[in-house]
């Protein structure tokens, strides 16, 4: 359903449920509600998954370090949900071997129980014995799923043989498995598209203005026009902006005490080769948990955990940047990293629950539903939560909303495939056959379908059919023609993202419908070429195209440190 269609439907009938915020928690709830026959609308003042959810470390993980805080229920839930993400979205989430380098053996053994009891805010460095105990618990939480292998320990000699550039004073390495999210933004968008197929309605660039009595006022950020709807329930899924939205609703309770997390994406072949297919997850010298993470042919490093008051001000600062560069020497002392290796920066605010804690690491990552009222409308605020636990959180919210509406659950999302994960061929031979089948059906050969399959999983077939069908239109250049400024992409694929996936700005495509900007593959000619293609679909004038190019260059520079 395109944008104008959604507005037409809303003029005729108000939805029963309005979700404010289209990050991962909002999207997961939206899909579950739509699947269960609820008339639901989700809005976001920006693009889908453009706020806190876009600043993910790209991991689907159980949060092994939360065991020290005694959050066993959270870790058990997250480990199980991690496995479900790998199973339900295999095109976007894959098992990730995670290496923990250890430089001590007994350190932290006595301090760990004190931290568990909240009597100690900064324990000594965790040694091998403490980590071993934690990993035994971590494996146990997987239960019967066995989606990933159990952990294993290796001594110094074996560790250095596998990773020759590791620090020579290493004592042990442990390897356990979590999941890698190749694109959190695409994951979220595919959830929303699935929800629309089940009858839900999703609008990006629509902001919440306020509520009075039974009515809610919304504004279309593309045109400036406002309109009213009368939902029976409001779900506030605005993440770190929850309190700001609630104040507009007349709710003064403070729920959010978020912390900022930043990351860098590096183009560093030596470091990428040194880590191989593994994430390296370790304590830096100041005790902060940090990571070095493979991301296609690039490397992600992070993350920070800094209190912040205004989530709109989240940027990766020069101080954070230097901290991340320096942390590499902790485990790979001979590898030199500098600002010249950075191709992308990203920063966001974790929507953590407000609480008094000695350190940010002690703030719970668990989730909860807060209940209030705005006039006559019940308001449910979705506070906290981990990216990995979004489905379980959305399920809890959906059960609550169904009860409030007097409905019963009709369907479960536990084993429901997501987007291009449906009927995904698991083995390489089957993937080759699937790609060949797309090529034969559409006449596009093998290269275009192969690229589409890598980006969209089994959703590649729909994109390929669109490219084929629109190639017959009087459109210059043809939809099946390749982009002049980017090998491996076609005009038709860009048009598909605009006409079928609600992209309305160039950065929607570069940052959230794809990983082009993340991987440092954006040039000014590419921005201009995509803007020209979008202009044909959206009816932009020459002045609008020029303004869109300038807007995109500003977004890349201001928020991601990319200067073109």
C-alpha positions, -999 to 999 in steps of 0.1 A, spaced: 0 0 0 16 33 -11 16 65 9 -15 81 -7 -35 49 -3 -28 48 34 -39 84 39 -71 76 19 -79 47 42 -72 67 73 -97 94 62 -124 68 59 -117 49 91 -95 54 122 -72 25 133 -79 8 166 -42 11 176 -17 38 169 20 30 173 43 60 176 79 50 166 89 26 139 121 12 154 125 -25 162 101 -26 192 74 -7 173 79 -28 142 78 -61 161 46 -51 179 30 -38 146 36 -71 128 22 -92 157 -9 -70 160 -16 -70 123 -10 -108 122 -38 -111 148 -63 -91 129 -59 -57 148 -64 -26 127 -31 -9 135 -12 21 122 25 27 128 41 61 122 76 76 125 86 112 123 116 101 102 122 70 81 116 36 95 144 24 118 162 57 116 166 63 154 179 42 182 174 9 164 197 21 136 226 24 160 227 -13 168 261 -31 171 247 -54 145 246 -83 169 218 -107 179 230 -117 213 219 -129 247 241 -104 266 264 -127 284 277 -98 306 242 -93 321 247 -125 340 268 -105 364 238 -83 371 217 -113 379 195 -108 349 191 -145 342 155 -142 328 167 -115 303 197 -136 292 176 -168 288 150 -149 268 176 -131 246 195 -163 238 163 -181 227 153 -150 207 187 -149 191 182 -184 179 148 -175 165 162 -145 146 188 -168 129 161 -193 120 134 -169 109 156 -144 90 186 -165 77 192 -139 49 198 -112 74 210 -129 106 237 -155 107 256 -174 134 287 -154 145 316 -170 163 327 -146 190 362 -147 205 369 -136 240 406 -130 246 417 -134 282 449 -121 298 443 -134 334 431 -166 350 416 -160 384 409 -122 383 374 -112 391 365 -144 408 356 -129 442 344 -96 427 318 -112 404 294 -122 432 298 -88 448 287 -71 416 258 -96 413 247 -84 447 252 -48 435 279 -42 462 306 -34 437 303 -12 407 336 -19 389 351 -54 395 386 -64 385 392 -77 350 374 -109 343 397 -138 342 394 -172 325 376 -190 353 349 -163 356 344 -163 319 342 -201 318 315 -202 344 295 -175 325 298 -194 292 285 -226 308 254 -208 319 251 -191 285 252 -224 266 226 -239 291 201 -211 282 200 -223 246 182 -254 258 169 -277 231 172 -252 202 209 -259 195 209 -234 167 245 -226 174 274 -248 187 285 -247 224 315 -227 235 351 -239 235 383 -228 253 418 -228 238 452 -221 254 478 -195 244 496 -217 219 465 -227 200 451 -192 202 482 -176 186 483 -203 160 447 -194 149 451 -156 154 488 -148 150 484 -111 154 469 -114 189 487 -99 218 515 -123 228 506 -121 265 473 -138 259 465 -167 283 433 -182 267 406 -175 242 371 -186 244 349 -190 214 311 -189 217 283 -181 192 259 -153 189 243 -139 157 253 -112 132 226 -89 119 238 -79 84 214 -49 82 192 -40 112 174 -15 90 164 -40 64 153 -64 91 130 -38 105 116 -27 72 109 -63 62 90 -67 95 69 -37 86 62 -49 50 51 -83 64 27 -64 88 13 -45 59 6 -77 40 -15 -87 71 -35 -55 69 -15 -31 90 -7 4 78 28 20 80 38 56 74 73 71 76 78 109 79 46 114 98 49 129 133 27 129 163 15 164 172 -8 158 202 -40 144 216 -72 158 229 -102 139 242 -106 109 218 -86 124 189 -49 124 180 -34 149 156 -7 138 132 14 157 107 27 146 73 63 159 73 65 158 35 36 182 30 31 199 63 -6 190 64 -22 177 96 -50 152 101 -68 136 130 -76 100 139 -94 84 169 -74 53 180 -87 32 209 -51 26 222 -18 45 217 15 25 219 45 48 226 74 30 210 95 61 205 126 47 223 148 74 238 121 100 228 94 82 249 93 108 276 92 137 251 62 121 234 45 114 267 49 151 277 30 160 246 3 137 258 3 153 292 21 124 309 49 136 332 64 103 344 100 98 337 107 64 321 139 68 301 175 72 312 193 63 280 230 61 272 247 68 240 265 41 220 288 50 191 307 29 165 331 32 136 332 13 103 367 8 91 381 -1 57 412 -19 71 421 -51 52 448 -61 77 425 -59 107 397 -76 87 421 -105 79 432 -107 115 397 -113 129 385 -135 100 349 -144 104 350 -138 142 338 -110 164 364 -101 192 345 -92 224 367 -81 253 373 -57 282 393 -26 274 418 -13 299 392 9 316 369 -21 321 344 -12 294 332 -41 272 341 -34 236 340 -52 203 357 -57 169 333 -70 144 334 -83 108 310 -65 85 312 -78 50 348 -67 39 349 -39 65 352 -39 103 329 -24 130 345 -13 163 327 1 193 309 7 216 306 35 241 280 37 270 277 74 279 247 92 296 230 117 274 201 141 279 190 149 244 189 119 220 187 143 190 223 153 198 238 118 196 269 119 174 302 100 175 326 125 191 363 129 183 370 116 218 350 84 212 366 80 178 401 81 193 390 57 221 378 32 194 410 35 174 431 30 206 412 -1 217 424 -22 188 459 -22 203 446 -40 233 443 -73 214 462 -66 181 491 -44 192 510 -46 159 480 -34 138 479 4 133 446 21 130 440 57 121 413 82 111 421 75 75 406 40 78 371 53 89 344 51 62 313 56 84 304 66 119 271 60 137 257 68 171 224 64 189 208 63 223 197 31 241 162 35 254 171 22 289 147 25 318 155 54 342 171 42 374 197 51 399 229 31 392 266 36 400 276 29 364 258 28 331 267 -9 328 244 -16 358 213 -2 342 190 -30 333 186 -39 296 153 -56 303 120 -43 290 87 -33 306 53 -18 296 42 14 314 5 22 315 -9 58 314 -38 77 299 -40 107 275 -75 121 278 -97 91 272 -70 70 254 -49 44 271 -12 48 265 13 19 267 50 30 268 75 4 257 105 10 279 139 -5 276 146 -38 258 174 -53 237 173 -54 199 174 -92 202 144 -95 224 121 -74 203 99 -103 192 92 -114 228 86 -78 239 62 -73 210 44 -105 219 38 -93 254 25 -60 242 2 -77 217 -12 -100 243 -20 -69 265 -36 -50 236 -57 -80 225 -70 -83 260 -78 -46 261 -97 -49 228 -115 -80 239 -98 -101 212 -80 -135 214 -47 -144 198 -50 -161 164 -14 -166 154 21 -168 168 53 -152 155 77 -177 172 85 -196 141 72 -172 115 98 -163 87 106 -127 82 106 -111 47 131 -128 24 137 -155 50 106 -174 39 115 -207 21 152 -196 22 174 -223 6 199 -231 34 227 -248 14 248 -232 -13 237 -257 -41 200 -249 -34 208 -212 -35 225 -215 -69 195 -233 -82 172 -206 -68 192 -178 -84 192 -197 -117 154 -201 -115 149 -164 -110 172 -157 -140 153 -181 -162 119 -168 -152 128 -131 -157 153 -133 -184 177 -113 -163 206 -138 -165 224 -149 -133 243 -118 -122 214 -95 -113 194 -123 -95 226 -132 -76 231 -97 -64 194 -94 -55 195 -127 -36 224 -116 -15 205 -84 -5 169 -96 -2 170 -134 3 139 -149 -13 125 -114 -17 148 -113 -47 121 -129 -69 97 -100 -63 124 -74 -70 135 -93 -102 99 -95 -115 95 -57 -109 128 -50 -128 116 -72 -157 80 -57 -158 91 -21 -156 118 -26 -182 90 -26 -208 79 9 -197 89 40 -217 115 48 -191 150 60 -200 172 43 -189 156 9 -189 149 -6 -154 172 -35 -161 201 -11 -170 229 -9 -145 237 22 -126 265 42 -142 280 51 -108 276 17 -90 283 -17 -104 259 -45 -94 228 -22 -91 201 -16 -116 177 13 -122 148 -10 -115 161 -20 -81 162 17 -70 127 22 -84 115 -9 -64 128 6 -32 108 38 -39 76 23 -52 73 -8 -30 94 0 1 84 36 8 118 52 3 111 90 -1 146 104 4 180 94 -12 194 86 23 166 62 29 181 41 1 218 46 9 215 40 47 184 20 54 172 0 24 208 -9 17 243 -9 33 258 13 6 267 42 29 278 18 57 304 2 35 318 34 21 304 29 -14 287 63 -18 300 89 -41 285 122 -51 277 109 -86 258 80 -70 238 104 -49 229 124 -80 221 93 -101 198 79 -74 181 113 -70 174 114 -107 158 80 -107 137 88 -76 126 120 -93 109 100 -121 89 79 -95 81 107 -72 76 136 -97 104 158 -84 112 190 -102 148 200 -111 150 222 -80 137 193 -58 164 170 -72 191 196 -64 177 201 -28 176 163 -23 212 160 -33 222 187 -9 201 172 19 217 138 14 253 152 15 243 171 47 229 139 64 260 119 55 284 146 69 264 156 100 254 122 113 280 99 99 311 119 92 311 111 55 322 140 34 317 137 -4 
